[in-house]
Every structure is written in structure tokens, then in C-alpha cells.
């Protein structure tokens, strides 16, 4: 499922999208649930939810934000790989990393170039504020 509404980026029809958010999470259920919530919260944003950043299709609207979920348990080096993959596939896209709430996780994310860190222990209202 590339977007929670089942639309591919080229079939948006009459819907107008001001921006695109790329949600990357290798775990299907959390990815699809978060995509549904974000699409509902930001109806003018096309949420493209994929398991790997390389699956984000080419689109006419640039990706405004990447949300990268790093599944646990946290292993040093995994965040840097994910942020690097974003830079390779979607150059210049700001990335927020979400995952465990450890200090090492947050430090690695920031050192890797992420614009922010969103621990999965934060409430949904924090996630929506961070993305919005």
C-alpha cells in the first residue's frame, strides 16, 4: 500500500495535494496505521507509506518531509544507514527519525543528519505537531 487511501501518486484524481510526506517503516501494520492518521490530520498532504525509501515513486511534487521508522531493538549504525538512504533517493528531504527513546538512538539520528527524533513513546498529538 503506497498511500493509505489506496491511491497511487499518479491517480490522485481531483484531490489537491500541496506536499508529499514519505513515511518509511518496514512494519506494515504500524506504517499503515500511522499513514491513515497522518492523511486524516493533513488532508492536503499526500502520505506515501512504504517499507523502504527506495520504493517512493518519482512524483511531480517534491517530498517535503521524510518520516523514518527504525524498528527495535536499536542497533548502532542502523539509523545512519536509513538517513543516508533518504539522502541518496530523495536528496535534500528533511528526515525525522522515529523509534526507541534511548539517548544513543537520538544522538545517532542527529549526528546522521536527521532534523528531529520522535520516540515511539511520545503521544500521537506530539507526532502530529512534529510533522505538521
C-alpha positions, 0 to 999 in steps of 0.5 A: 500500500503506497498511500493509505487511501489506496491511491497511487501518486499518479491517480490522485484524481481531483484531490489537491495535494500541496506536499508529499510526506514519505513515511518509511517503516518496514512494519506494515501494520504500524506504517499503515496505521500511522499513514491513515492518521497522518492523511486524516490530520493533513488532508492536503498532504499526500502520505506515501507509506512504504517499507523502504525509501527506495520504493517512493515513486518519482512524483511531480511534487517534491517530498517535503518531509521524510518520516523514518521508522527504525524498528527495535531493538536499536542497533548502532549504525542502523539509523545512519544507514536509513538517513543516508538512504533518504539522502541518496533517493530523495536528496535534500528531504528533511528526515525525522527519525522515529523509534526507541527513546534511548539517548544513543538512538537520538544522538545517532539520528542527529549526528546522521543528519536527521532534523528531529527524533520522535520516540515511539513513546511520545503521544500521537498529538506530539507526532502530529505537531512534529510533522505538521 
